[in-house]
Amino acid sequence: MKMVMAVISKDEADDVIDALVAGGHTATSVESRGGVLRQAYETLYVATRAQSLNEVLDIICRTCHSCVSVERVDVPGVCGPEPSRDIAQVGGAVVFVWDLEQMKRC
């Protein structure tokens, strides 16, 4: 068994979950925040058989898209005509996979 943890944009979470369910998989979703822009994310946990891992990863990668976001941020103590800017990639997915020694439903 494998555990897949995918951190995805909140905007894309429903599409990813729908695609996983259509592919016969289930996911547990948890709200999270992070990154440079403190964006809202969903962290999905998917327990799957090792032989289905590539299918799960493919669904996630096909469904998530990334883009670059520029957000103006005022930095205290910085003077000048333009506020500083943070540029960060948002959307897409960050995926972690690890071996799942045991899975039990109670």
C-alpha positions, 0 to 999 in steps of 0.5 A, a space after each residue: 500500500 502507498 499513501 499519497 499526500 497532495 497539496 493542491 490549490 483550493 480552487 482545484 480541489 473539487 475537480 481533483 476529488 471528482 476525477 479520483 472518485 471517477 477513477 475508483 479512488 477515494 480521498 480525505 481532504 483537509 484545509 491548509 494554508 501556506 506558501 509565500 502568498 499564504 494561499 488556501 490549499 487542500 491537502 488530499 490523502 489517498 491510500 492506494 495499492 502500489 499497482 494503482 499509484 501511477 494512475 492516482 499520480 496521473 489523475 492529480 497531475 492531469 487535473 492540477 494546473 499551475 500559474 504565476 501570481 504577482 501580488 503587491 505587498 507593502 513592506 514596512 520601512 521600505 520607501 519608494 514609488 512602488 511597493 515590493 512584489 512577491 512572485 510565486 507559482 500557485 496552483 498545480 500540486 505538490 505530491 508526497 508518496 510513502 509506503 503505508 505499512 498498514 491500513 485499517 478501517 474501524 
